[in-house]
Amino acid sequence: MISYILLLFLSFLVLCSIALPSSCPNLCECDQNDSSWSVYCRKAIINDTIYAEILNQLPLTLRSLHIQPPSNRIGSNKLRWNDNINRFAQLRVLRLINCQIPAMSRSIRLPSLEVLDLHSNNIEHATMSNFGGMPKLRVLDLSSNHLNILPTGVFTYLRALRSLSLSNNTISDLSTNLLRGLNSLRVLRLDRNPIPIEHINELFTDVSQLDELYLNHCNLSSIYSLALDRIPQLRQLGIGGNNLKMVPTKELRSLPQLSVLDLSHNSIQEITACAFCNTNISKLDLSHNLLGISKDSPFNEDAFRTMPLRHLDLSFNHMNDFDSKWLGWAQEELTSIALSGNFLKNFEESWTYTLKSLIHLELAYNHIKFIPVQLPSRYYHLISLNISGNELTYLPDNINTLLPNVKTFDITANRFHTFSHTDLAFLNNVEQVYVDGNPWDCSCAIQGLQVHMRDRYAMRHILNYDNVRCATPSLVEGHSVLAITDVNDCAVLFGARYGLTQTSEMLILLAGVLLFAALLLMILGCIYFLRERQYKGSYVTREHSRTPLTMANTHSCSSSTNDTHGPLSPPFDPFLVSTETFKATPPLIPPAPPKPGSSYFGI
Amino acid sequence: MPLIMYKFLLVTSIFLIVSGLILTAFSLFSPLWEVVDFPRSHLSHHHGLWWDCIVHHETLIPLHEDQAELRGDRCDSKMDSSVQASLRVALEKGDEEARELLLHRFLPHHKGVIFFAVFTFVFGLISILIGSCSPCFPPNALLYVVGVFMTGACSLLADIIYIFAFNQKPIFTKEQSEPHQEVLSRRERGSIGPIYKRLGIATYMHMFGSMLLIAAFIFSIFCAYFLITSKHAHDVCCTSRKEYREQTKWKNNGLILKTGRVNHQSHRPFVVIDDDSSM
């Protein structure tokens, strides 16, 4: 009996040990700090079944869950709310983005949740019971859904709510007392909703403590009827996309603490004198307007008088001939200027030469084809440069001397295929480099970029590494650059060093073999010909051995000579004469040598 | 004696070259260059230069009998387009099994081996031709040495490239969970277990072929040495009787000429008529 109990206990322990360890789901990335987990599921399309499996695999200490479809392919997740998520009592951040969620559950119990991001879903209704189980919620994002009517008191339980986003819905009516009781609300986003101004004004009464208000693209028929005086503590205001033709100077007077103003996507053609006088606006967005459509300067010289302007956005206007002198009083203190989308096409001195404090410059979407070898001297002090959306294919070799102080460099959406070694040496000294949206060549040379990205992996979400994707070769087209580990067509021996590819490596090795073979051939050839020369010398020796024979021949000639000097005789007598000559030869030997020689040669 | 040694060395080196080339040819078309074992799954992957094979081990008690029948042993050619399509699917998975499938394609070291193997055969055949003709033309012995050197060098480079790539660790490896977690994981379907890879017999065959070629190179050096240092090097090919007479004709002693009495025609040119009767 005791043994049975013991076996049961051991099996229970085994089961517990099996259940306790949790592994990261295959389709997700997990950051694990001590016992808390942050999970990002952005690799593949997720449906209800996969979502249920993911929830079952994750540990109870889950802190952050982010589910979003991959951005490189068409399609979205398709989920329904799963109440199994209630078991994560420590969950603080929940992002279910673009998941086609039709409705929220009425049984949500997430006591620690602080951030709930449900933008880009299909939520049509919201009721009080949806938010009853999230007492600590601080940020609620319901933008880009199908909300139409929000009933009274729907957000009553969210006492700690600080930021509410209802942008891009179809809200045409705000119920009475919608936000009453939300004393902590600081940020309200109502962009792209056709809400009548009267309803907005009534809303202001309930949340007079607002710091940020965004009413962009709300079709406000009369901006002048907006009761901005009811929210005097406002610091950021967005009223872009409302077809304004002039800066609402009078209305801004009632906002003494306003520091950020968004007037983008309007029809403003000029900034009149003292348009922002006596305001504290330090960041002004005038992008997507009609500034510069006339030939002369669109700014009055007193346009930015008595205001501490630091950031000015003039993107997507008609600033073909922009001159920084136009900014008048703002020239001294301006630290950031955006000139994107103005067809500037190159880098001109006149854009920045009077901006002594400039450290951030945006020149995106200007059809710039190359960075010249020499840039305006003001660029030397830039800390941030954005040249995304242009047509750049390479960086100049002296880029590190042109932009020595840059810490943030944005080259998104250009035409870079690869980086050279000098480029990488420069980029590795830059803290944040945005490289997504380029047609990367994921063959051997991509390793340098991969190393660069690995060094900054902790910032992968900020730098948008999920969108850094390969364009070539075709096998890995569309895949994330960081995911390519075994597909590089690198040289085997030299790797990515010296800019070699596999083909060039093979040819270099073959050339080395041939060169060594040629050298060997030369050495052996020299040895062989030296051998031949020795043999010829031996032949000379044989020639030397023939000399006595020649001398013998000389003696014969000498005999002939003597016969020539003798008297003539009949043919029968020559025999006898010859005999006599042989007898007379011994006494004449001493004087004979010189004469026979000449006679012999004479013959 | 040097002549006999020369011929022996020449024949031996040519034989070694032929043997080396044959071994290289056999190794090139074998899938057993690299063997990756999956003990848990009772199967092995054979990675060759041209195709890759999946081989299942026989077990006394088959665990997944139905699956084993469905997943029979098969070999996929690296040039098959459907294999490339499956590679794209494998890339999207990103798990261990998918990563193993990525090795079923032309990798850089495979291309390197094939590249140098082609030149090995080219230089090898040229060397055999040159070596066969070296007895009649002594400088060919030098070309023969150079040719055999190039053959052996290419084959050796192929081996170096393959061994280097085999031992090289992947530069970027995704973080993997620890083995004990894999063992305890409830999702058994996705776990592969330990993986062991080793060199196959084809690699050793190719290496042995390279050794034969290097031995042939050494023999060719001695062959050239004996040929060049031989005093009768230029006599090796003289088999014609006429050539023999031509070479030995002038080895006799010089002639002693005797002339008759010089008459009024004493200044005429001196003409020597070769006549055998004068010997």
Contacts between the chains, C-beta under 8 A, distances in Angstrom:
chain1	res1	chain2	res2	distance
A	17	B	184	6.8
A	18	B	184	5.6
A	18	B	186	6.8
A	21	B	181	5.5
A	21	B	184	5.7
A	21	B	185	7.6
A	23	B	177	5.7
A	23	B	181	6.0
A	23	B	185	5.4
A	23	B	187	7.5
A	24	B	177	7.3
A	26	B	93	7.9
A	26	B	94	7.7
A	26	B	95	6.3
A	26	B	190	6.6
A	43	B	94	7.8
A	44	B	92	7.5
A	57	B	187	8.0
A	447	B	171	6.5
A	450	B	171	7.9
A	450	B	172	6.1
A	454	B	172	7.1
A	475	B	84	6.6
A	475	B	87	6.2
A	475	B	88	6.5
A	475	B	91	7.6
A	476	B	91	6.5
A	479	B	91	5.9
A	479	B	92	7.7
A	482	B	172	7.8
A	483	B	91	7.4
A	483	B	94	6.5
A	485	B	99	7.7
A	485	B	170	5.8
A	485	B	171	7.4
A	485	B	172	4.5
A	485	B	173	6.6
A	485	B	174	6.9
A	486	B	99	6.6
A	486	B	102	4.7
A	486	B	103	7.3
A	486	B	170	6.2
A	487	B	91	7.5
A	487	B	102	6.8
A	488	B	171	7.9
A	489	B	108	6.1
A	490	B	108	6.1
A	491	B	108	6.8
A	492	B	108	5.1
A	492	B	109	4.9
A	492	B	112	5.6
A	492	B	161	5.0
A	492	B	164	5.9
A	492	B	165	4.7
A	492	B	168	7.7
A	493	B	160	7.8
A	493	B	161	6.6
A	493	B	164	6.0
A	495	B	171	7.9
A	502	B	108	4.8
A	502	B	111	6.3
A	502	B	112	7.1
A	505	B	112	7.8
A	506	B	111	7.6
A	506	B	112	6.1
A	506	B	115	4.9
A	506	B	116	7.6
A	509	B	116	7.7
A	509	B	157	5.7
A	510	B	115	7.9
A	510	B	116	7.6
A	510	B	119	6.5
A	510	B	154	7.6
A	513	B	150	5.8
A	513	B	153	4.6
A	513	B	154	6.3
A	513	B	157	7.1
A	514	B	150	7.2
A	516	B	149	7.7
A	516	B	153	7.3
A	517	B	146	5.0
A	517	B	149	5.8
A	517	B	150	4.9
A	517	B	153	7.7
A	520	B	145	7.1
A	520	B	146	5.4
A	520	B	149	6.0
A	521	B	142	6.6
A	521	B	143	7.2
A	521	B	146	4.7
A	524	B	142	4.2
A	524	B	145	6.1
A	524	B	146	7.2
A	524	B	224	7.0
A	525	B	139	7.8
A	525	B	142	6.2
A	527	B	228	7.3
A	528	B	138	7.5
A	528	B	139	6.4
A	528	B	142	5.9
A	528	B	228	5.9
A	531	B	228	5.5
A	531	B	229	7.5
A	546	B	254	6.6
A	549	B	253	6.6
A	549	B	254	3.3
A	550	B	254	7.3
A	552	B	254	7.0
A	552	B	256	6.0
A	553	B	254	6.9
A	553	B	255	8.0
A	553	B	256	6.7
A	553	B	257	6.6
A	556	B	256	5.8
A	556	B	257	5.8
A	556	B	258	6.2
A	556	B	259	7.6
A	560	B	259	5.2
A	560	B	262	6.7
A	563	B	261	5.9
A	563	B	262	7.1
A	564	B	261	7.9
A	564	B	262	5.1
A	564	B	266	6.8
A	574	B	260	6.7
A	574	B	261	5.0
A	577	B	261	7.7
A	603	B	270	5.4
